[in-house]
């Protein structure tokens, strides 16, 4: 049977290259003082390296390790965003982050109150604040090695949804195509978020880039793993989601 790649997957390489390029360009000209200018740049380097190692681990079947690394991308994204937004208090917040005086949650709360209202909706019709809360809930359980994270080490081999049972593979790098695809989907969503930050913060309109980000977001919103936002979509990133014949499991 021929497998059809979902739209979001076919757009990921093009969108990632252009979004990361725009982020790097914006951070090189972020307008911050010499003492703070490098902080968002370092966060972007950290994001790129984390995404690289998470993707490598994911393709090798180390899905739990990939998620643990992916969790850090969300943390660094807040620092990147402070470097790109034009809020007058952003430099003060960067200083508090550098000295450890604000937590990642407090950073996101500050962004939600001061920056996100102008972003519009998320992947569907929800506010950007609600969307980011869902994204945070999706990866927060994997900040530490817990029972939830350990379940991503199980590779599903034979699934019987009618009885809610499965045969799983236990061992190092127990590859699971659906787990691999869903983690890749998280990576794509994080990249989309950076694209939206670029669009919201830029002072030079770029209709072609804006259209690409919108197209990428629309394709992500149609992923069957996200269930069209008809449920709490962050729950779709629990380890055992047995979705047969979805057309989304393409990393097999």
Secondary structure, 3 states (H helix, E strand, C coil): CCCCCCHHHHHHHHHHHHHHHHHHHHHHCCCCCCCCHHHHHHHHHHHHHHHHHHHHHHHCCCHHHHHHHHHHHHHHHHHHHHHHCCCCCHHHHHHHHHHCCCCHHHHHHHHHHHCHHHHCECCCCCEHHHHHHHHHHHHHCCCCCCHHHHHHHCEEEEEECCCCEEEEECCCCCCCHHHHHHHHHHHHHHHHHHHHHHHHHCCCCCHHHHHHHHHHHHHHHCCCCCHHHCCCHHHHHCCCCCCCCCCCCCCC
